[in-house]
Amino acid sequence: MKRSSLSLLFAAALHAGAVAQGPSRLHPHAVASDTVSLPFRLLTINDGLSQGMVTRIMQDRYGFMWFATKDGLDRFDGYGFKVYRNNATDSTTLAENYISCIAEDTNGRIWVGMATKGLDVFDRQHEVFQHIRLGADGDASMVLNVEEDADGNIWAATTKGLFKVSFTTPAGVGPTALPMYTVRRYFNRPCRIMQDARGVIWGYLFANCSFRFHPNNSGPDRMDTLDMQRLSAGPWNEDRNTHVNGMILEDEKTGRIFGVYPYFIAEYDPVTAVPGSFTRSTIRVAVGWKPTK
């Protein structure tokens, strides 16, 4: 996937006296702050957006903006929207309409994660979707995020575990039909993942376990379980079923790795993966932003 500097790392608990002060008079839709005013154009269902609930936004290599919504996948060309939806009588359409995440790989393919039907990949040349079977039942519940490793394998973090899609024939070049592939499942609990600049896959599994994978195309992938015990006291373990809203983030300028969890933020050593400094606080909002280069 595209790599770039992490300019905005996270927003923690919202406190009184926060920087945001509401709309400015000059730009009624801009957020005023101590340093900058950001004008922007609102795109709504009146402009062709398929649904008001947008789960992810992505710009692809051709400049198109993609919006994952609760009622379809929307592509915006600067003038209007093209909406992709499921058609029960056409197997080449999206497997379902509730899109949970989107990502573009190095070949320009668009990977589409869904709320209950696993993973689809968009064939740009033929404008069709191919369905990836994740797990024995063919779906992986909600796909939370997708990463591509240095060997072109696709990693999908879902609410039913972590899946690795490996190609058994050459992946080729360009956004054409998907080659033959195999799927491996590493565990069956909810998780999120992030790939750092060195190609290491960092992840967060349930309420008291983080991990990292060193992908290896010529042998078994090596997994390290990160020691979280000294950070897990207190409200961290109150409800194990609600803590999948954490995430792992990287500051690519410095190589620093952060775990943003519901009740604290931890920093990991990028080499040893030992958790170092941490700040305990109730995290209401966590945002990761990687502007394109």
C-alpha positions as CSV (number, residue, x, y, z in Angstrom):
1,M,0.0,0.0,0.0
2,K,1.1,3.6,-0.3
3,R,3.6,4.7,2.3
4,S,4.1,8.2,3.6
5,S,4.8,10.3,6.7
6,L,2.3,10.2,9.5
7,S,1.5,13.8,10.0
8,L,-1.5,13.4,12.4
9,L,-0.9,10.6,14.9
10,F,-3.9,10.5,17.1
11,A,-6.6,12.5,18.9
12,A,-7.0,11.5,22.6
13,A,-9.8,12.2,25.0
14,L,-11.6,15.4,24.2
15,H,-11.1,18.0,26.9
16,A,-12.5,21.5,27.6
17,G,-10.4,24.1,25.8
18,A,-9.7,22.0,22.8
19,V,-8.2,23.7,19.7
20,A,-11.3,23.3,17.5
21,Q,-13.6,26.3,17.9
22,G,-16.3,25.7,15.4
23,P,-17.0,27.2,12.0
24,S,-15.4,30.4,11.0
25,R,-17.2,33.4,9.5
26,L,-15.0,33.5,6.4
27,H,-15.6,29.8,5.6
28,P,-18.9,28.6,7.2
29,H,-17.9,25.0,6.7
30,A,-14.3,25.4,7.9
31,V,-12.9,24.4,11.3
32,A,-11.2,27.3,13.0
33,S,-8.1,26.6,15.1
34,D,-5.1,28.3,16.6
35,T,-3.0,27.8,13.4
36,V,-5.1,27.1,10.3
37,S,-8.6,27.4,8.8
38,L,-9.5,24.6,6.4
39,P,-12.2,25.4,3.8
40,F,-13.9,22.3,2.3
41,R,-16.8,21.3,0.1
42,L,-19.5,19.2,1.5
43,L,-20.5,16.1,-0.6
44,T,-23.9,14.7,0.4
45,I,-26.5,12.3,-0.9
46,N,-27.8,15.3,-2.9
47,D,-24.5,15.2,-4.9
48,G,-24.9,11.5,-5.5
49,L,-23.2,10.0,-2.4
50,S,-25.0,6.7,-1.9
51,Q,-25.3,6.9,1.9
52,G,-24.5,9.4,4.6
53,M,-22.6,6.9,6.8
54,V,-19.0,6.9,5.3
55,T,-16.7,4.4,6.9
56,R,-13.5,5.0,4.9
57,I,-12.1,7.5,2.3
58,M,-9.3,6.8,-0.1
59,Q,-7.6,8.5,-3.1
60,D,-6.2,6.0,-5.7
61,R,-3.3,6.4,-8.0
62,Y,-5.4,7.8,-10.8
63,G,-6.8,10.6,-8.6
64,F,-10.3,9.1,-8.0
65,M,-11.7,9.5,-4.5
66,W,-13.3,6.3,-3.1
67,F,-15.9,6.4,-0.3
68,A,-16.9,3.2,1.6
69,T,-20.4,3.6,2.8
70,K,-23.2,1.6,4.5
71,D,-25.0,1.3,1.1
72,G,-22.3,0.8,-1.5
73,L,-18.9,1.7,-2.8
74,D,-18.7,5.2,-4.3
75,R,-16.1,6.6,-6.8
76,F,-15.9,10.3,-7.2
77,D,-14.1,11.9,-10.2
78,G,-14.4,15.5,-9.1
79,Y,-17.7,16.0,-10.9
80,G,-20.0,13.2,-9.9
81,F,-20.3,9.8,-8.2
82,K,-20.4,6.3,-9.6
83,V,-21.9,3.9,-7.1
84,Y,-21.1,0.1,-7.0
85,R,-23.7,-2.1,-5.2
86,N,-24.7,-5.7,-4.8
87,N,-27.0,-7.2,-7.4
88,A,-28.4,-10.5,-6.2
89,T,-28.7,-11.7,-9.8
90,D,-25.1,-10.8,-10.8
91,S,-22.2,-12.6,-9.2
92,T,-19.7,-10.0,-10.5
93,T,-21.1,-7.2,-8.3
94,L,-20.2,-6.5,-4.7
95,A,-20.9,-9.3,-2.3
96,E,-22.8,-6.8,-0.1
97,N,-23.5,-3.1,0.2
98,Y,-22.1,-2.4,3.7
99,I,-18.4,-1.5,3.0
100,S,-16.2,-1.4,6.1
101,C,-12.8,-0.6,4.5
102,I,-11.0,0.0,1.2
103,A,-7.3,-0.2,0.1
104,E,-5.3,-0.1,-3.1
105,D,-2.4,-2.5,-3.7
106,T,0.8,-1.9,-5.7
107,N,-0.9,-3.3,-8.9
108,G,-3.7,-0.7,-8.6
109,R,-6.3,-3.2,-7.5
110,I,-9.0,-2.0,-5.1
111,W,-9.5,-4.3,-2.1
112,V,-13.0,-3.9,-0.5
113,G,-13.7,-5.2,3.0
114,M,-17.3,-5.7,4.0
115,A,-19.4,-5.9,7.2
116,T,-20.4,-9.6,6.9
117,K,-19.2,-11.0,3.6
118,G,-15.4,-10.8,3.9
119,L,-13.2,-9.4,1.1
120,D,-13.7,-8.4,-2.6
121,V,-11.2,-7.2,-5.1
122,F,-12.2,-4.8,-7.9
123,D,-11.0,-5.6,-11.5
124,R,-10.8,-2.1,-13.0
125,Q,-10.4,-3.4,-16.6
126,H,-13.7,-5.3,-16.6
127,E,-15.5,-3.3,-13.9
128,V,-16.3,-6.4,-11.9
129,F,-15.7,-7.7,-8.4
130,Q,-14.1,-11.0,-7.4
131,H,-14.9,-12.6,-4.1
132,I,-12.2,-13.9,-1.7
133,R,-13.3,-16.7,0.6
134,L,-12.0,-16.0,4.1
135,G,-12.5,-18.9,6.5
136,A,-14.3,-22.2,6.2
137,D,-17.7,-20.5,6.0
138,G,-16.6,-18.2,3.2
139,D,-16.9,-15.0,5.2
140,A,-14.9,-13.2,7.8
141,S,-17.6,-11.0,9.4
142,M,-16.4,-7.4,9.3
143,V,-13.1,-6.6,7.7
144,L,-11.5,-3.9,9.7
145,N,-8.4,-3.1,7.6
146,V,-6.2,-4.5,4.8
147,E,-2.4,-4.3,4.3
148,E,-0.1,-5.5,1.5
149,D,3.3,-6.8,2.4
150,A,6.6,-6.5,0.4
151,D,5.9,-9.8,-1.4
152,G,2.4,-8.7,-2.6
153,N,0.5,-10.8,-0.1
154,I,-2.7,-9.3,1.3
155,W,-3.4,-9.3,5.0
156,A,-7.0,-8.8,6.2
157,A,-7.8,-8.0,9.8
158,T,-11.3,-9.0,10.7
159,T,-13.7,-9.5,13.6
160,K,-13.1,-13.3,13.1
161,G,-9.3,-13.2,12.9
162,L,-6.3,-12.4,10.8
163,F,-6.1,-13.8,7.2
164,K,-3.3,-13.8,4.7
165,V,-4.0,-14.0,1.0
166,S,-1.0,-15.4,-0.9
167,F,-0.8,-15.8,-4.7
168,T,0.2,-19.1,-6.1
169,T,0.7,-17.7,-9.6
170,P,2.5,-14.5,-10.5
171,A,0.5,-11.5,-9.6
172,G,1.2,-9.8,-12.9
173,V,1.2,-6.0,-13.4
174,G,-1.8,-3.7,-13.6
175,P,-5.4,-3.9,-12.2
176,T,-6.4,-7.0,-14.2
177,A,-8.0,-10.3,-13.1
178,L,-6.8,-11.8,-9.8
179,P,-4.3,-14.7,-10.1
180,M,-4.8,-18.0,-8.2
181,Y,-4.4,-17.6,-4.4
182,T,-4.5,-19.4,-1.1
183,V,-5.9,-18.1,2.2
184,R,-4.3,-18.8,5.7
185,R,-6.0,-17.9,9.0
186,Y,-3.7,-17.1,12.0
187,F,-6.3,-16.8,14.7
188,N,-10.0,-16.3,15.1
189,R,-10.5,-13.2,17.3
190,P,-11.1,-9.6,16.4
191,C,-7.9,-7.7,15.4
192,R,-6.5,-4.7,13.7
193,I,-3.1,-4.4,11.9
194,M,-0.6,-1.8,10.6
195,Q,2.5,-2.3,8.4
196,D,5.5,-0.2,9.3
197,A,8.1,1.2,6.9
198,R,10.3,-1.9,7.3
199,G,7.5,-4.3,6.2
200,V,6.7,-5.6,9.7
201,I,3.0,-6.2,10.4
202,W,1.9,-4.9,13.8
203,G,-1.4,-5.8,15.3
204,Y,-3.8,-5.6,18.2
205,L,-5.8,-8.6,19.3
206,F,-8.6,-8.2,21.8
207,A,-8.0,-6.5,25.1
208,N,-4.6,-7.5,26.4
209,C,-2.5,-8.8,23.5
210,S,-0.6,-7.0,20.7
211,F,1.6,-8.8,18.2
212,R,3.8,-8.4,15.2
213,F,4.5,-10.6,12.1
214,H,7.6,-10.7,10.0
215,P,6.3,-11.9,6.6
216,N,8.4,-14.5,4.9
217,N,7.4,-15.7,1.4
218,S,10.0,-18.5,1.4
219,G,9.0,-20.0,4.8
220,P,6.7,-19.6,7.8
221,D,5.9,-16.1,9.0
222,R,7.4,-15.3,12.4
223,M,5.0,-13.9,15.0
224,D,6.0,-12.2,18.2
225,T,3.5,-11.7,21.0
226,L,4.1,-8.3,22.7
227,D,4.3,-8.2,26.5
228,M,1.3,-6.2,27.6
229,Q,1.0,-7.4,31.2
230,R,2.5,-4.4,32.9
231,L,0.2,-2.1,31.0
232,S,-3.0,-4.1,31.4
233,A,-4.0,-3.2,35.0
234,G,-7.2,-1.2,35.6
235,P,-10.0,-0.5,33.1
236,W,-8.1,-2.1,30.3
237,N,-9.7,-5.5,31.1
238,E,-13.2,-4.4,32.1
239,D,-14.9,-5.6,28.9
240,R,-12.8,-7.8,26.5
241,N,-15.6,-7.7,23.9
242,T,-15.5,-3.9,23.3
243,H,-11.8,-3.1,22.9
244,V,-11.2,-3.8,19.2
245,N,-11.4,-0.1,18.6
246,G,-7.7,0.2,19.4
247,M,-5.1,0.7,16.6
248,I,-1.3,0.6,16.0
249,L,0.3,3.6,14.3
250,E,3.7,4.6,13.1
251,D,5.5,7.9,12.9
252,E,7.4,7.2,9.8
253,K,9.8,10.2,10.2
254,T,11.2,8.7,13.4
255,G,10.1,5.0,13.2
256,R,8.3,5.2,16.5
257,I,5.5,2.7,17.0
258,F,2.4,3.6,19.1
259,G,-0.4,1.5,20.3
260,V,-3.6,3.5,20.8
261,Y,-6.0,1.7,23.0
262,P,-9.3,2.5,24.7
263,Y,-7.7,3.4,28.0
264,F,-4.0,4.2,27.3
265,I,-1.4,5.0,24.6
266,A,1.8,2.9,24.6
267,E,5.1,3.3,22.6
268,Y,6.9,0.2,21.5
269,D,10.6,-0.2,20.6
270,P,10.5,-0.8,16.8
271,V,13.3,-3.5,17.1
272,T,12.6,-5.3,20.3
273,A,8.9,-4.6,20.5
274,V,9.1,-4.0,24.2
275,P,6.5,-1.5,25.4
276,G,8.1,1.6,26.9
277,S,6.5,4.8,27.9
278,F,2.7,5.0,28.1
279,T,0.0,7.5,29.0
280,R,-3.2,6.3,30.8
281,S,-6.3,8.1,29.6
282,T,-9.7,7.3,28.3
283,I,-9.4,7.5,24.5
284,R,-12.6,8.7,22.8
285,V,-11.2,9.3,19.3
286,A,-8.2,7.8,17.5
287,V,-7.2,9.0,14.0
288,G,-4.4,7.9,11.7
289,W,-3.6,10.0,8.7
290,K,-1.0,9.2,6.0
291,P,-1.0,11.9,3.3
292,T,0.1,10.8,-0.1
293,K,3.6,11.6,-1.2
